[in-house]
Each structure stands twice: as structure tokens, then as C-alpha cells.
């Protein structure tokens, strides 16, 4: 299978997993404890952001050693974008909720920061790998 098709398949699987998780959550209720639906949405977005950061960092480290840095950076960019979109949608839907009510608003803000960080790392790795390939 071609590398581009593998990347597209991975991005599609991750994107569909996040959307599948978001589709089964309901509105959170104030005063509840444990994992509410709002917190679950934030956790899913944060996990995508953390994976994006890990892959972006791996792409930065593998620029000089492997040829897969471009693929890793593209995956990191896509996951960061998915994280930003998912947390942005969650923040818009829970605009009237307060912190500490179980709506997952604070987690969505953290997930948004993680997604931006993952996209920055992926973009940095992509630009470095493109610059390295142009010198060769």
C-alpha cells in the first residue's frame, strides 16, 4: 500500500473514532460527579491532542534519521486540527456552562491548547523536513 494511502487511512480512522465518541455523548447535568458526557468529550479531544504532540515530537526527532518525518508531521497536523475542531465545537455548545459543573469546559480549553501545540510541532517538523529535502 502506498504511504499516502496509509496516512489517509490513519487520519480517517482517528477522525471517525473521535466523531463516533462525540456522537454518543449527551448534555451534562450540573452537580454530577464522575465522568459526565461533557467531560468525556473533553477527554477524547485531549487524547487526540496528546497523541498529536507525541507524533509531532517524534517527527521532529526523526528528521535526520528517517524518511517518515513528513508522514508523521502530516498525521500530527491532522490530529491537532481534529482536536481543535472537537474542542471548539464543545466550547461553543457549552458556552453558558460554568466551571465545575461537569460540562467539561476546562478540559476543552486544555484540549484546545494541546491541539494547537500538536499542530505547531507538526508544522515545524514538516517545514524542517521540506527544507532538508530541498537541500539534498
N, C-alpha and C positions, 0 to 999 in steps of 0.2 A: 504494500500500500504506500502511496506517495506521502511524503512528510506533510504536505499541505492538507491532505485529507485527514491525516491523523490529528492535526491541530484542530481542524474544524469539528471533527467528531468529539474531541475532548471538550471544546468550548460548548458545543451543543449539549453534551451530557451534563456539564456543570450548570449551564443556564437552565436547562429543563428541570434539574434537581432543585435549584433554588426556587423557581417558579412553582414547582409542584408543592414544595413545602409551604410557600406563601398562600397557595390556593386553599389549604385546609385549615387556615387559622381564622378564628372569629374575633369579634371585638372583645377587648379585655374589660374586666369588671373592677371597679375601684374597691380597694380594701382586701383584695385577694392575696394569698401567699403562694409561693411556689412558682412554677413556670406557667405563666399565662400565655395566651396566644400572641400578645404583643411582644412579650419577652422572647418567645420562640422565633418570631420574625427577625428580631434584632440579633439573636444568636446565629441564625442562618446567614444573615448578611455579614456578621463579624467573622464567621468561619471562612466565608469566601474571601474576605479581606485579608485574613491571616495567611491563607493559602497563597493569595496573590503576592504578599510580601515575601513569603518563603521562596516562591518560584522566582520572583524578581531578584532577590538576593543571590539565588543560585545562578541565575543568568549573568549577573554581574561578575561572579567569581569564575564562571566558565568561559568568559570571552576569549581568553588567550589559549585555553586548553582544548576546547571542544567546538565543534561546528554547530552545536544545538543551542547556542546562546540566542540566536534570532528567534527560534521556535519558543524557547522558554520566555523570552521577553514579550512575544505576542500573546502567549497564554496569560502572563501576568497582567498585561494591559486589558485583556478581555475580562479577566476575573475582577480586576479593580473597577472596571466600568459596570459590571453586573452588581458589584457591591454598592457602588454609588447610586445606581438606579433603584435597587431594592431598599436601601436605607432612606433614600429621598422620598420614595413612594410611602414608606412607613411614616416618615416625619410629616408628610402632607396629610395623611389620614389621621394622625393623632395630634393635630395642631392644638386642639383645645384641652388635651390631657395635661395633667400636672406630673411633675417628677415624683416618684414613689408610689404611684397608683397602680403599677403593674402594666402600664401601657407600653413599656419598652422604649420610651422616648430617649432616655440617656444612652441606652445600648445602641440605638440607631445613630446617635451622634458619634459614638465611638466607632461604629462600623463605617460611617462616612469618612472619618479620619483615616481608618485603616485602608479603605478603598483608594483614597487619594494617595496615600503613601505607597501602596502597591502599584498604582499607575505611574507614579514618579520613578520608582525603581525600575519598572518595566520599560518606560520611555528612555531612561538613562542607559539601560543595558542595550536597547535597540539602537540608540544613536551611536554608542561606542562600537557595537558590532558592525554597523554600517560604515563607520569611519575606518575600522580595521580592515574591512573587506575592500574598501576603495583604495587603500594603500598597497594592497597585495597585487 
